[in-house]
Structures are given as structure tokens and as C-alpha cells.
Amino acid sequence: MKSVEIDRGKRLIDQPGTGHNRWHPDIPPILEASEGEEVVLETRDGVDGQLGPSTTAASMATMEAGAIHPITGPVLVKGARPGDLLEIEFVDILPQPHAFTGIVPGLGFLRDLYTVPYLVHWRIADGWATSKELPGVRIPGAPFMGVIGVAPSHPQVTAWAKREQDLLSRGGLVMTPDAAGAVPGKGAAATQGLRTIPPRENGGNMDVKQITKGATLQLPVAVDGALFSVGDGHFAQGDGEVCVTAVEMGATAVVKFKVVKGAGKSLARGPRFRHRDYFAPPEWAAPKRFLAATGMPIRDDGVNEGENLTLACRNALLNMIDLLQERGFTREQAYVISSVAVDLRVSNVVDVPNYVVSALIPEGIFDRWLLTGDLWSRDVARLSADYGVTADALDLDHNTRSIGHGLFAMLKAYEVFGDQKYLDRVNWIVDTVHAWQDGDTAQLKRLNPRVSWAPRFLGGYSDQAWTYGITLEAMAQAHAVTKRKEMPGYMKRAADWLLGNPREWDPIARRFFVGSQIEPIVADRHLKDGFDLFHQRHKRRPFFAQVLEEDLGFGPTLLLGDDEPTAVGRELDIGPILGGPAFSEDFRVFSRVSP
């Protein structure tokens, strides 16, 4: 296996031997590969690291535009000759942990409407992208490479530059050859090299979201060795990438090559690709459960521009942005969400004069309060989580579900709101449970002075077997977030304790423990009873903290819908409202009425 490794702390200009940012046949290869040989190519993000985690929207003003699209390569594929077809199989695409999405003035499908820079930073972990700038939204990963291409020939460089200059003269938006920021920085590649922004017959910046792991792309070979390059990784994207950026990330692409002799002419109209499986999990690729908005070629002033597919796309997108704003997002947030998650689909190009484009967005990326537009419930959720942070006891001895409920609540609050205090509370719960399992009464008293410890539970959670599924699933979720190395051992001890005490088993216990999931009926009952009673009694007044502290007087138990609210002090048992239900598609979280 051969590889190109990069220093992710350096920009391409500081490591010019690892790639380039122009298309030109004079750029020499940095690696040679044989057919069928796996090649590992580390890549930088699409703006060459200029919008790292500490940057703001103001940083866009100082970006070096000429450095955009640092791509790793070229790779010379042995045996490839002009006229051949090169197949590139994507064996794997591995994301880096940080990504961004930005509204860049002067670019994007709605550049006439969005003229102010806007920046979202994403945290990539466990197959999802989440952002503090977009609370309540998480984007499922389907990583792919935005720029995938082979070198053009000298005649192609000349011809393509000419046609783009002609388009520029007719008022088109074109980035012409420019040596500023170019790598290589000298010679014909710098002065005549084609910019990487537009895709062309050689591939390039196609931004096709379906070319994920398992896909095979076909490109026509124009020079000896094909000179393959790749970059501009995307963790996720909507079909359209409407604001000009997706979930932009650094990545590692693992590829294999195959040369089909003499078949390049079959690609005269453009590259082709195939996939051996779903390009993404089918519930997201289809998608399962979605909202949609349509558009037709009719201007705001009522003029019908028959068969104008671009106008139909624009209207579908604007309709979707309106819908998202109705859910409480700002217009900038809505534009970014559309870029990373909305698929623009051509519904028809025959029903003249009004072609139809549909904009689809999967419901599953939203927490329920955003899906329903019930932002009051979001505020309730945050206040409830903040109340939980102040808890001075984890109700282990009274009800072991508090472990799972509390963990789910704090994990969900950390995911949605991003505040460190919620993660600190997660670790507090884990520390308390571990002290309980160890029989460390001194540590337990320090962490939880009001918990009474029973020696018979040594190593386990309690004698309430049916709660084990909730607790184990919650601990597993906490381990996935905190990466605490000792947690699996403690979870195994708890499971072994229960398995060693079969008298505690019953049919409900077995379902909870073996399935390790929260039983929907129980959680739905909590939500329905709790919210109905709360709404009826308090007329939707947004004074949640006051209600808890003064009106109710016994903490958040009423909101959960418990039959006999007996919580003492500030015990952390708020999970069903914030946590458990959010991990199953069968639950309806933060909404009294399911959509």
C-alpha cells in the first residue's frame, strides 16, 4: 500500500510536494501506483485550513481565494494512456473531526440575496456532525470527495480556457487563470493552470454526494499516467450545495485504480459512476420521513419564464428556506441547513411551461421542537437541563432509572446546546455510579451525600432488574462521548451481577436488559402525561424555573408525569423529557402533537 501523508498543521504552500491547486499537465506526479493497488491519500479541507476551529465569519475577508481547493496528487497510474478510461474505486473515506460550512459573499446559488459572511463550525464524531451554531440539528455522515479528477491535456487547457473567457465576456461568472496563491507557484501551471472551482470533462469539483465509499468513478485519460488527484472532502451535503459549501472537512481517501484500454471516448459527454450498494443508509438516502417544498419557473412579479429550470430550483429553495424560518431558524441558518441537508430534485421537465423542482429535507436531522416549530418546548428543555445540573443527589437507592434518565438528559443537553456544564454532569453521574459499584462509601458521600449505599448491590446497579437496559444503554452512550477507558469494565461488572442473580428476572426485565433499549410505551406515557398536565395547569407560561421552584415545590417530577411525585431535594431524574426518547425514532420528543 502506498500513501501520501500531509502535515495537517501546515498549508499546501508549505508542503508543495504533497499536491497542487490548479489543473495543468505539467504538474509532475508525486506518486506512482499500479492497477489494483490501494493508495492512501491524506487531503486538506477545501479552503486549505483557512477556516479552522478558532475562526469567525470575519475571517473570510482575509482568505486567500487563490489557494482554494488544495488537492493531493498527482498520482501516476501505470499503463494509463490518452484515450483510455480510468476507473477509481473509493475503498474508504475517513473524516477529520472538524468541519465548517460558510456563506461566502459573491458565491452560492442565492448570492444576490446573501451578501454577508456567515460561518458554522461542526464537530464530527460517531457518524454525526453537530454545531453550536445550529442547536437541535445533527447531520448524518456520508463522506465523499468533492474534487476528483485527472490532468487535462495541453490542447484541453487551451480550449477550456478559451470557452470560459468567452463566457466571461458574455457576463458569466468565471474564475480565470491567476498565479496568485497557485501551487505550483511558478511556470505554466501557475500562469495558465485552470482554476479548480468548476468541474469539467476531466472530473474536478463535481461535488456529487453519491460518490461515497463503495463508488467507482470513470474518467477519460488525456495524458500519460492519467495524473489523478483528489481533495475537498465533504462529510455531508445536500444535492445542490446551495450556499457553495457543504460540511467541509479534511479527509483521508483510500482508492484503487483500473485502466480500461481505449474506452475514454465513451465519456465524451462527461464522467460516469456507479455504486455497489446504497451510497448512504437508505433512511437518509431516500430519505425516510421528509419535508418538501416545490418551485416552478414563475417570478415574484408573476411573469412566467416557461421551462426555466434554474428559476424553478431557486423558488423551491426559497420555499424551503421560508419553511425553515417558520421553525425558528434565522435566514442564514436556513440557507446553511439547505446546503448541507436539502436535496434539490427535478420532479418534471415535461409539463410545459412549468417545470417542477422539489426540495426535500429529512425530518430526522431535527430535534422535535424544531420540526414542529414549538420553540417554547426548547426553552423548557434547556431550563429543565439547567435544573438538573444543580442536582445535589443522584437517586440511586430510590430508583435506579435515575442513572439512565440523568445520563440521557445531560448527554442530550450537551449534544444540543454544547455547554461544558452538561458534560461535567455526565462525568459526575458516572463517578457516582462507579463509587456505588466499588462500595467506595467515602467517594460516594463526597459526590452524593444523600445517597445510602446497600452492600448487596456491590458491582451492580440495583435489584430492579428491569432498569438495567436503560442504565446500560445510557452508560454506553456516555462512554461513546467521554471515551473513559474504565467504563466498559464497570458495565460488564453490572451485567455480570445481574446475570448472577436470576431471581431478579422477569419478562419485562429480560426485554429491557437483553434489548438494551427504553421501552417506547413507558417513555411515551411519561411525555404525554407530563406535557399535557403541565400545559393544562400552567397555560404554556414560559416561567419554567419559577414553576419548578415555587409553584410545584418538588422538582421536575410532575413534568415527567409520575403518578406519585415524591422526589426529595434536587434529584436528577429528568431523563425521559430530555434523554431516552430522543434516541428512538418511535418517540415524539418536545412536542405535544406529533407532526
PEVENRA-V75230 format. One record per backbone hydrogen bond with DSSP energy under -1.0 kcal/mol. NH is the residue of the N-H (numbers start at 1). CO is the residue of the C=O. Records with the same first field share a line. If there is no record, write none. Layout:
NH: CO + CO
This chain:
2: 38
4: 40
10: 7
14: 11
15: 12
18: 15
20: 71
21: 183
23: 194
27: 24
30: 74
33: 76
36: 257
37: 34
39: 255
40: 2
41: 253
42: 4
43: 251
48: 45
50: 47
55: 52
59: 56
60: 57
61: 58
62: 59
63: 60
67: 64
68: 65
69: 46
71: 20
72: 230
75: 228
76: 31
77: 225
78: 33
80: 77
83: 221
84: 81
85: 260
86: 219
87: 258
88: 217
89: 256
90: 215
91: 254
92: 254
94: 252
96: 250
99: 122
100: 248
101: 120
103: 118
107: 104
109: 242
111: 108
113: 110
114: 110
118: 103
120: 101
122: 99
123: 130
124: 97
125: 128
128: 125
129: 139
130: 123
137: 134
138: 365
139: 129
141: 127
142: 235
144: 234
146: 232
147: 231
148: 204
149: 229
150: 202
151: 226
157: 153
158: 154
159: 155
160: 156
161: 157
162: 158
163: 159
164: 160
165: 161
166: 162
167: 163
168: 164
169: 165
171: 168
172: 167
182: 179
191: 187
192: 188
194: 23
200: 203
203: 200
204: 148
206: 204
207: 146
211: 208
212: 210
214: 90
215: 212
216: 274
217: 88
218: 272
219: 86
221: 84
225: 80
226: 223
227: 225
228: 75
229: 149
230: 72
231: 147
234: 144
235: 247
238: 339
241: 238
244: 241
247: 236
248: 100 + 246
249: 233
251: 43
252: 94
253: 41
254: 92
255: 39
256: 89
258: 87
260: 85
263: 260
264: 83
266: 263
267: 264
268: 265
270: 267
272: 218
274: 216
276: 214
284: 281
285: 281
286: 282
288: 283
291: 361
293: 359
295: 357
298: 296
299: 303
302: 299
305: 297
307: 353
308: 305
309: 307
312: 308
313: 309
314: 310
315: 311
316: 312
317: 313
318: 314
319: 315
320: 316
321: 317
322: 318
323: 319
324: 320
325: 321
326: 322
328: 325
329: 324
334: 330
335: 331
336: 332
337: 333
338: 334
339: 335
340: 336
341: 337
342: 338
343: 360
344: 239
345: 358
347: 356
348: 356
352: 350
354: 351
355: 353
356: 348
357: 295
358: 345
359: 293
360: 343
361: 291
363: 289
365: 362
366: 363
367: 136
370: 367
371: 367
372: 368
375: 373
379: 375
380: 376
381: 377
382: 378
383: 379
384: 380
385: 381
386: 382
387: 383
388: 384
389: 385
391: 388
396: 394
399: 395
402: 399
403: 400
405: 401
406: 402
407: 403
408: 404
409: 405
410: 406
411: 407
412: 408
413: 409
414: 410
415: 411
416: 412
417: 413
418: 414
422: 419
424: 420
425: 421
426: 422
427: 423
428: 424
429: 425
430: 426
431: 427
432: 428
433: 429
434: 430
435: 431
436: 432
437: 433
438: 434
439: 435
440: 435
441: 439
444: 440
445: 441
446: 442
447: 443
448: 444
451: 448
457: 454
458: 455
459: 437
460: 457
465: 463
467: 464
468: 465
471: 467
472: 468
473: 469
474: 470
475: 471
476: 472
477: 473
478: 474
479: 475
480: 476
481: 477
482: 478
483: 479
487: 484
490: 486
491: 487
492: 488
493: 489
494: 490
495: 491
496: 492
497: 493
498: 494
499: 495
500: 496
501: 498
504: 501
505: 502
510: 506
511: 507
512: 508
513: 509
514: 510
515: 511
516: 512
523: 519
524: 520
525: 521
526: 522
527: 523
528: 524
529: 525
530: 526
531: 527
532: 528
533: 529
534: 530
535: 531
536: 532
537: 533
538: 534
539: 535
541: 538
543: 541
547: 543
548: 544
549: 545
550: 546
551: 546
552: 547
553: 548
560: 556
561: 558
562: 557
572: 393
573: 571
578: 574
579: 575
582: 579
583: 580
584: 581
587: 584
